[in-house]
């Protein structure tokens, strides 16, 4: 079975949405392989988001992700990476379809409630960093 990383971001943790987000994944057949609640430090987040270092939003993203605890969930299931991306929806909540997690719960960028690995290689790298 394929595995993918989902991060329930600080805005969703603060608003008490962890259980609802996990329930959405479980309702469509995902299994939790590992999970932990962490207040990540800046060094870890800089390594995690390294491919975005030169982007104009990088500093804001790191600051936001350091602002509170996040719930890191390793889900497994058939086609986990692609199915998780479909479930979370478009990165920008304003563009995410209703019924997706970001469309229903995301606030704005970077407060879009969740991160999901975007490909199998990223999922493997992210799993290694977080677990």
C-alpha positions in Angstrom: 0.0 0.0 0.0 1.2 3.5 -0.8 1.8 6.0 2.0 1.4 9.8 2.0 2.0 12.5 4.5 -0.8 14.9 5.5 -0.2 17.8 7.8 -3.1 19.3 9.6 -1.8 22.8 9.9 -1.9 25.3 12.8 -5.1 27.0 11.7 -7.0 23.8 11.6 -5.6 22.5 14.9 -6.5 25.8 16.6 -10.0 25.6 15.3 -10.5 22.1 16.5 -10.7 20.4 13.1 -8.2 17.6 13.6 -10.9 14.9 14.2 -13.1 16.1 11.3 -10.1 16.1 8.8 -8.9 12.7 9.9 -12.5 11.4 9.7 -12.7 12.5 6.0 -9.7 10.4 5.2 -10.9 7.4 7.1 -14.4 7.6 5.5 -12.9 7.0 2.1 -10.7 4.1 3.2 -7.4 5.6 4.3 -5.7 4.0 7.3 -3.5 5.8 9.8 0.0 4.3 9.7 1.5 6.9 12.1 0.5 10.1 13.7 2.0 12.8 16.0 1.2 16.3 17.2 4.2 18.5 17.0 5.1 22.2 17.3 7.8 22.1 14.6 10.9 24.2 14.8 12.1 26.5 12.1 15.0 24.3 11.1 12.8 21.3 10.4 10.4 23.4 8.5 13.1 25.0 6.4 14.3 21.5 5.4 10.7 20.3 4.8 9.9 23.3 2.5 13.4 23.5 1.0 12.1 23.5 -2.6 10.3 26.8 -1.9 13.3 28.7 -0.4 13.5 31.2 -3.3 9.7 31.8 -3.5 8.4 35.1 -2.3 6.0 33.4 0.2 8.7 31.3 1.9 9.3 33.4 5.0 5.5 33.8 5.5 5.0 30.1 5.2 7.7 29.2 7.7 6.4 31.8 10.1 2.9 30.5 9.9 3.9 26.9 10.3 6.0 27.8 13.4 3.0 29.6 14.9 1.5 26.6 16.6 1.3 22.8 16.7 0.4 20.7 13.7 -0.8 17.2 13.4 1.4 15.0 11.2 -0.5 12.0 9.8 1.0 9.2 7.7 -1.9 7.7 5.8 -1.8 4.5 3.7 -4.1 3.2 1.1 -4.2 2.3 -2.6 -3.1 5.4 -4.7 -2.7 7.3 -1.4 -0.8 10.3 -2.8 -3.2 11.1 -5.7 -6.3 10.3 -3.7 -5.2 12.5 -0.8 -4.5 15.4 -3.1 -8.0 15.1 -4.6 -9.5 15.0 -1.1 -7.6 18.1 0.1 -8.4 20.2 -3.0 -6.6 23.2 -4.7 -3.9 24.9 -2.7 -5.7 28.2 -2.5 -9.0 27.8 -0.6 -10.6 30.4 -2.7 -10.1 28.1 -5.7 -10.7 24.8 -4.0 -14.0 23.0 -4.8 -16.7 22.7 -2.2 -16.5 19.3 -0.6 -12.7 19.3 -0.5 -11.0 19.9 2.8 -9.5 23.2 1.7 -12.7 24.3 0.0 -14.7 23.6 3.2 -12.2 24.5 5.9 -9.3 26.5 4.4 -9.2 30.2 5.2 -6.6 31.7 2.9 -3.0 31.2 2.0 -1.0 29.9 3.9 -3.9 29.1 6.3 -5.4 26.4 4.0 -5.7 23.9 6.8 -3.8 21.0 5.3 -0.7 19.9 3.4 -0.6 16.7 1.4 2.4 15.3 -0.4 2.3 16.1 -4.1 4.0 13.0 -5.5 5.4 9.7 -4.4 9.0 11.1 -4.2 7.9 14.0 -2.1 5.9 11.6 0.1 9.0 9.5 0.7 11.2 12.5 1.5 8.5 14.0 3.8 7.9 10.8 5.7 11.7 10.5 6.3 11.8 14.0 7.8 8.7 13.7 9.9 8.8 10.1 11.1 
